[in-house]
């Protein structure tokens, strides 16, 4: 059980306090309710760009890292298609330094052509390095566009096209900031060797006078139900052929989300999992294979990806994966197999909760979902899942008309290099 207190400032900033007096440290986590799904389709990559711009200095603090380092702290951030999260770890006695830094860039982030040019170049190089020049780097650009036709999950967090960042204008960036980075769209989670009354005093002192801004309305287009299988193949300079299969799943708050999470473990959670045991160890079709999902707020994807052993035909590998998926939809898993993945999930949750940073991060995330208290119900939700739930949900997901399949061939194969869609 993770204990916490929470309150909301008059300007709409939600504050969560998790007292843990076993540590001399403190964490200040600021989650902004903005991700890549909230971008204009013609101006994508802005949420991720702001992950960089927010460290570029504010009007009053030119270099964010310098005062934090003097206070013995460290920081980082990450962006997803659903949210942007910034966090600071530092000695608890220097807690106010983090409040000063985070509130100042929320109130008065510095906008300059120089700062934009610098960070735009950094993000552009990141785009080229990880998504253009890296082997298999374009896989998720292809898979998202294959699997989504309406929903903004159809583009990467870093952006739909490199040109969107390269051509970003200072006015566009300023407007994006004013629309999203304000108390009404933020959640502040503070944890560690802190007192709730002191956190409230600091929150009111440093964040209380920041204008509320307008609560952003996530007017996200709903993805229509997929009714026909989609297929694509590409040929690139990569070392091995690779197979990717995606199937639509459910939003994060749907009870079936927890069933899907266990299904991924049954299929690929370790050396005794079905995909690895059968296709890597026994049949030797793949050198590696995995099954996972991203835990998206809106309806996401469950994905199977594997690198083929040289000489194996793609169609044979695909057929072998389909046979395993068919098996889990038609036959009930054993109670022993289900309990094994439940135990593994429970251990992973418990291990994650050992980290103060993870606890604060998760409290902010579950508050974004609707209530930080949901965090304490997670293990219970997994515990109620039955073997029949596994079979029923698998049968719903793994149908031919819901499949999105990518054959990614190594270039030494004699295949057409044109991307084709069936």
C-alpha positions in Angstrom: 0.0 0.0 0.0 1.4 3.4 -1.1 0.2 6.1 1.3 -0.2 9.6 0.1 -2.1 12.9 0.7 -3.4 15.1 -2.1 -4.8 18.6 -2.5 -5.5 21.0 -5.4 -4.4 24.6 -5.5 -7.0 27.3 -6.6 -5.3 27.5 -10.0 -6.0 23.8 -10.7 -2.6 22.3 -9.9 -3.1 18.8 -8.5 -0.5 18.0 -5.8 0.2 14.5 -4.4 2.5 14.0 -1.3 4.1 10.7 -0.5 5.9 10.8 2.8 8.8 8.3 3.2 11.0 9.1 6.1 13.3 6.2 5.6 15.3 8.1 3.0 17.2 11.4 3.1 16.1 12.1 -0.5 13.2 13.8 -2.1 11.6 13.6 -5.6 9.7 16.3 -7.3 7.8 15.0 -10.3 5.8 17.2 -12.7 3.5 15.5 -15.1 2.0 17.5 -17.9 -1.2 16.2 -19.5 0.1 16.6 -23.1 1.7 14.1 -25.5 2.1 13.4 -29.2 -1.6 12.6 -29.5 -2.5 16.2 -28.8 -0.5 17.6 -31.7 -1.7 19.1 -35.0 -1.1 16.3 -37.7 0.8 18.9 -39.7 2.9 20.1 -36.8 4.0 16.9 -34.9 6.9 16.3 -32.6 6.2 19.4 -30.5 5.6 17.6 -27.2 9.0 15.9 -27.5 10.6 19.1 -28.6 9.4 20.7 -25.4 11.1 17.9 -23.4 14.3 19.5 -24.7 13.2 23.2 -24.6 12.1 23.0 -20.9 15.8 22.4 -20.0 16.9 25.4 -22.1 16.4 27.9 -19.3 13.7 30.3 -18.2 13.5 34.1 -18.0 14.9 34.1 -14.5 17.1 31.0 -14.6 19.2 30.9 -17.8 20.7 27.4 -17.1 18.4 25.0 -15.4 21.0 22.4 -14.4 23.5 24.7 -12.6 21.5 25.5 -9.4 20.1 21.9 -9.3 23.6 20.5 -9.4 24.7 22.9 -6.6 21.9 21.5 -4.5 23.1 17.9 -5.1 20.3 17.1 -7.5 19.8 15.4 -10.8 16.9 15.5 -13.3 15.5 14.0 -16.4 12.3 13.8 -18.5 10.5 11.7 -21.0 7.7 12.1 -23.5 5.1 9.6 -24.7 2.2 9.8 -27.0 0.0 10.5 -23.9 2.0 12.6 -21.5 5.2 14.5 -20.7 7.0 13.9 -17.4 9.8 15.9 -15.7 11.4 14.7 -12.5 14.1 15.9 -10.0 15.9 13.9 -7.3 17.8 15.8 -4.6 18.5 15.8 -0.9 15.3 16.5 1.0 16.8 19.5 2.8 17.1 21.2 -0.6 13.5 20.5 -1.6 12.7 24.2 -2.2 15.3 24.4 -5.0 13.3 22.0 -7.1 10.0 23.9 -6.4 11.8 27.1 -7.5 13.1 25.6 -10.7 10.0 23.8 -11.8 7.6 26.7 -11.0 9.8 29.2 -12.8 9.9 27.3 -16.1 6.1 26.7 -15.9 5.6 30.4 -15.4 8.2 31.9 -17.6 10.0 29.5 -20.0 12.5 31.5 -22.1 11.5 31.6 -25.8 14.3 32.7 -28.1 15.1 31.9 -31.7 18.6 30.8 -30.5 17.1 28.3 -28.0 14.7 26.9 -30.6 17.4 26.6 -33.2 19.7 24.7 -30.8 17.0 22.2 -29.6 15.5 21.8 -33.0 18.9 20.7 -34.3 19.3 18.3 -31.3 15.9 16.7 -32.0 16.6 16.6 -35.7 19.8 14.7 -35.1 18.0 12.3 -32.7 15.4 11.7 -35.4 18.1 10.9 -38.0 20.2 8.8 -35.6 17.4 6.6 -34.1 14.7 6.5 -36.8 16.4 7.0 -40.2 20.0 5.7 -40.0 19.6 3.0 -37.4 18.8 -0.6 -38.6 15.0 -1.3 -38.1 14.7 2.4 -37.0 11.7 3.0 -39.2 9.8 0.0 -38.0 7.4 1.8 -35.6 6.8 4.6 -38.1 5.6 1.9 -40.5 3.7 -0.1 -37.9 1.9 3.0 -36.5 0.8 4.1 -39.9 -0.3 0.6 -40.8 -2.2 0.0 -37.6 -3.9 3.5 -37.1 -5.8 5.4 -39.7 -7.5 8.1 -37.7 -6.1 8.2 -34.1 -3.0 10.4 -33.6 -1.1 7.3 -32.3 -0.4 6.9 -36.0 2.7 9.0 -35.6 5.8 8.6 -33.4 6.4 10.7 -30.3 9.4 12.3 -32.0 7.1 13.4 -34.9 5.5 12.2 -38.0 8.0 13.8 -40.4 11.5 15.3 -39.7 10.4 18.4 -41.6 7.8 19.2 -38.9 10.6 19.9 -36.4 12.9 21.5 -38.9 10.2 24.0 -39.9 8.8 24.7 -36.4 8.3 28.4 -35.9 8.8 30.3 -32.7 5.2 31.4 -32.7 4.0 27.8 -33.1 6.2 26.7 -30.2 5.0 29.6 -27.9 1.4 28.8 -28.6 1.9 25.1 -27.9 3.4 26.0 -24.5 0.7 28.4 -23.5 -2.0 25.8 -24.4 -0.5 22.9 -22.4 2.1 23.9 -19.8 0.0 25.4 -17.1 -1.3 24.4 -13.6 -4.7 23.2 -15.0 -2.9 20.6 -17.1 -0.2 19.6 -14.6 0.1 17.1 -11.7 2.8 17.7 -9.1 3.9 14.6 -7.1 6.4 15.1 -4.2 7.8 12.2 -2.2 10.6 11.3 0.2 11.6 12.7 3.5 9.0 15.5 3.3 6.1 16.7 5.4 2.7 17.3 3.7 2.3 20.7 5.4 5.7 21.9 4.2 4.9 20.7 0.6 1.6 22.6 0.7 3.4 25.7 1.9 6.0 25.4 -0.9 3.4 24.6 -3.5 1.4 27.7 -2.6 4.5 29.8 -2.5 6.0 28.8 -5.8 3.0 27.6 -7.9 0.1 29.3 -6.3 0.3 32.6 -8.2 0.9 31.0 -11.7 -2.2 31.7 -13.8 -4.4 28.6 -14.1 -4.6 28.6 -17.9 -7.2 26.7 -19.7 -7.8 23.0 -19.1 -7.0 21.3 -22.4 -9.8 19.3 -24.0 -8.4 16.1 -25.6 -10.5 16.0 -28.7 -8.9 12.9 -30.0 -10.5 11.2 -33.0 -11.6 7.6 -32.2 -10.0 4.9 -34.3 -12.6 2.9 -36.2 -12.7 -0.8 -35.6 -10.4 -2.7 -38.0 -12.3 -5.1 -40.2 -9.7 -6.5 -42.5 -6.1 -7.8 -42.2 -3.4 -5.3 -43.2 -0.1 -6.4 -44.7 3.1 -4.7 -45.7 6.7 -5.7 -46.6 9.9 -3.7 -46.9 13.5 -4.5 -47.7 16.3 -2.5 -46.1 20.0 -2.7 -45.1 19.5 -4.8 -41.9 21.3 -7.9 -40.7 18.3 -10.3 -40.3 14.8 -10.7 -41.6 12.2 -9.6 -39.0 8.5 -10.3 -38.5 6.2 -7.9 -36.8 2.5 -8.5 -36.0 0.3 -5.9 -34.2 -3.3 -6.3 -33.0 -5.5 -3.6 -31.5 -6.2 -3.8 -27.8 -8.0 -1.7 -25.1 -7.6 1.6 -23.3 -5.6 1.7 -20.1 -8.7 1.9 -17.9 -10.5 -1.0 -19.6 -10.6 -4.0 -17.3 -9.4 -6.2 -20.2 -6.1 -4.2 -20.2 -4.9 -6.3 -17.2 -5.8 -9.5 -19.1 -3.8 -8.4 -22.1 -0.8 -7.6 -19.8 -0.8 -11.2 -18.6 -1.2 -12.5 -22.1 2.0 -10.8 -23.1 3.8 -12.6 -20.3 2.3 -16.0 -21.2 3.5 -15.5 -24.7 7.0 -14.1 -24.0 7.6 -13.6 -20.3 10.9 -15.4 -20.0 12.6 -18.6 -21.2 9.7 -20.9 -20.6 7.1 -18.7 -22.4 5.3 -20.0 -25.3 6.8 -18.0 -28.1 10.4 -18.5 -26.9 10.1 -22.1 -25.9 8.5 -23.2 -29.2 9.9 -20.9 -31.8 13.4 -20.2 -30.5 14.4 -23.3 -28.5 12.4 -26.1 -30.2 11.8 -25.2 -33.8 14.7 -22.8 -34.1 12.8 -20.4 -36.4 13.8 -17.2 -34.6 16.9 -16.0 -32.9 14.8 -13.8 -30.6 11.1 -13.1 -30.2 9.1 -10.9 -27.9 5.5 -9.8 -27.2 4.6 -6.5 -25.6 2.3 -3.5 -25.4 2.8 0.2 -24.4 0.1 0.7 -21.9 -1.4 3.5 -23.9 -4.2 5.7 -22.4 -6.3 5.1 -25.5 -6.7 1.8 -27.4 -3.2 0.6 -28.0 -1.5 -2.4 -29.7 -0.2 -5.7 -28.6 2.9 -6.5 -30.7 4.9 -9.6 -31.5 8.3 -9.1 -33.0 11.0 -11.5 -33.9 14.3 -11.8 -35.7 14.4 -14.8 -38.0 17.2 -17.4 -38.2 19.0 -17.0 -41.5 17.5 -19.3 -44.1 14.1 -19.5 -42.5 11.2 -18.4 -44.8 9.2 -15.5 -43.6 5.9 -17.3 -44.4 6.9 -20.3 -42.3 7.8 -18.1 -39.3 4.6 -16.2 -39.6 2.6 -19.5 -39.8 4.3 -20.8 -36.6 3.4 -17.6 -34.7 -0.2 -17.8 -35.9 -0.4 -21.4 -34.6 0.6 -20.3 -31.1 -1.9 -17.5 -31.2 -4.6 -19.9 -32.3 -3.7 -22.2 -29.5 -4.1 -19.6 -26.8 -7.5 -18.6 -28.3 -8.9 -22.1 -28.5 -7.4 -23.9 -25.4 -7.6 -22.8 -21.8 -4.2 -22.1 -20.2 -3.5 -24.1 -17.0 -4.0 -22.6 -13.6 -0.4 -23.2 -12.9 0.7 -21.2 -16.0 -1.6 -18.3 -15.1 -0.5 -18.2 -11.5 3.2 -18.1 -12.6 2.7 -14.9 -14.7 0.5 -13.4 -11.9 3.4 -14.0 -9.5 5.9 -12.5 -11.9 3.7 -9.4 -12.4 3.2 -9.0 -8.7 7.0 -9.2 -8.1 7.6 -6.6 -10.8 5.1 -4.2 -9.3 6.6 -4.7 -5.8 10.2 -4.2 -7.1 9.2 -1.1 -9.0 7.6 0.3 -5.8 10.9 0.0 -4.0 12.1 3.1 -5.9 11.0 6.4 -4.6 11.2 7.9 -8.1 9.0 5.2 -9.5 6.4 5.7 -6.7 6.2 9.4 -7.4 6.1 8.9 -11.1 3.3 6.3 -10.8 1.2 8.4 -8.4 1.2 11.2 -10.9 0.3 8.8 -13.7 -2.6 7.2 -11.9 -3.9 10.6 -10.9 -3.8 11.4 -14.6 -5.9 8.3 -15.2 -8.4 9.6 -12.7 -7.2 8.9 -9.2 -3.8 8.2 -7.7 -5.5 5.5 -5.4 -5.9 3.3 -8.5 -2.2 2.5 -8.0 -3.0 0.5 -4.8 -5.6 -1.7 -6.6 -3.3 -2.9 -9.4 -2.2 -6.2 -7.8 -5.8 -7.0 -6.8 -7.0 -6.4 -10.4 -4.5 -8.9 -11.7 -5.4 -11.4 -9.0 -9.1 -11.6 -10.2 -8.2 -12.7 -13.7 -9.2 -16.3 -14.6 -8.0 -18.8 -17.2 -11.3 -18.2 -19.0 -10.6 -14.5 -19.1 -7.3 -15.2 -20.9 -9.0 -17.4 -23.5 -11.9 -15.0 -24.0 -9.8 -11.9 -24.5 -7.2 -13.7 -26.6 -10.1 -14.8 -28.9 -11.2 -11.2 -29.2 -7.8 -9.9 -30.0 -6.1 -12.4 -32.2 -8.4 -12.6 -35.2 -7.3 -12.4 -38.8 -9.3 -9.2 -39.5 -7.5 -7.4 -36.6 -4.0 -8.3 -37.7 -1.3 -5.8 -39.0 1.7 -7.7 -40.3 5.0 -6.4 -41.5 7.6 -8.5 -43.3 10.9 -6.7 -42.9 13.5 -8.3 -45.2 17.2 -7.9 -45.1 18.4 -6.4 -48.4 20.4 -9.5 -49.6 17.0 -11.1 -50.2 15.6 -10.8 -53.7 12.5 -8.9 -52.8 11.0 -5.8 -54.3 12.2 -2.8 -52.3 8.9 -0.9 -52.8 6.6 -0.9 -49.8 3.4 -2.6 -50.7 0.1 -2.8 -48.9 -2.3 -5.6 -49.3 
